[in-house]
Amino acid sequence: MQSTQVASAAADTSDPRSGLRAVASLRTLTERLELAQVEAALLAGMSWQEIADALGVSRQAAHKKYAKRIDPVIPVPRRRT
């Protein structure tokens, strides 16, 4: 099923079981996409603060969520003082 179909199923409240499964699928997809974008941002030289700002979270929250999940070959910026 394509993501647009899954989104449509998630928005349809006539079948809650199907809708909830669709929401869970979208959440999984979103997590994968967000990790890919965080990795791309780090490769582009963005700081954790810049990534956090783009995601609408604190620097600490972004780092805590992704620091151990990113590809280990990606150079991670150190905190700027």
C-alpha positions in Angstrom: 0.0 0.0 0.0 1.3 3.5 -0.9 1.9 6.1 1.8 -1.0 8.2 0.4 -3.3 5.3 0.8 -2.1 4.6 4.3 -2.6 8.3 5.2 -6.1 8.1 3.8 -6.9 5.0 5.8 -5.5 6.7 8.9 -7.8 9.7 8.4 -10.9 7.6 7.8 -12.8 7.2 11.1 -15.4 4.7 9.8 -13.1 1.7 10.5 -11.1 2.4 13.7 -9.2 -0.9 13.6 -7.9 -0.2 10.1 -7.3 3.4 11.0 -5.2 2.6 14.0 -3.1 0.1 12.0 -2.6 2.8 9.4 -1.6 5.3 12.1 1.0 2.8 13.4 2.3 2.2 9.9 2.7 6.0 9.4 4.5 6.4 12.7 7.0 3.7 11.6 7.5 5.4 8.3 7.9 8.8 9.9 10.5 7.5 12.3 12.5 6.0 9.4 12.3 9.2 7.4 13.2 11.4 10.3 16.3 9.3 11.0 17.3 9.5 7.4 16.9 13.3 7.4 18.9 13.6 10.7 21.7 11.6 9.1 21.6 13.8 6.0 21.7 16.9 8.1 24.7 15.7 10.0 26.4 14.8 6.7 25.6 18.3 5.5 27.4 19.7 8.6 24.4 20.8 10.6 24.7 21.0 14.3 22.5 19.2 16.8 21.0 22.6 17.6 20.1 23.3 14.0 18.6 19.8 13.7 16.6 20.3 16.9 15.4 23.7 15.7 14.1 22.1 12.4 12.4 19.4 14.3 10.9 21.7 16.9 12.5 20.0 19.9 15.4 20.8 22.2 19.0 20.0 21.3 19.1 17.5 24.1 16.0 15.7 22.9 17.3 15.4 19.4 20.7 14.2 20.5 19.1 11.7 23.0 16.8 10.3 20.4 19.3 10.0 17.5 22.9 10.0 18.7 23.0 6.2 19.2 20.8 5.4 16.2 22.7 7.2 13.4 25.1 5.4 11.1 28.4 5.2 13.1 30.5 6.4 10.1 28.7 9.7 10.1 30.9 12.4 11.8 29.0 13.9 14.7 29.6 17.6 15.5 30.8 18.5 19.0 28.9 21.1 20.9 30.0 24.6 20.0 30.9 26.9 22.9 
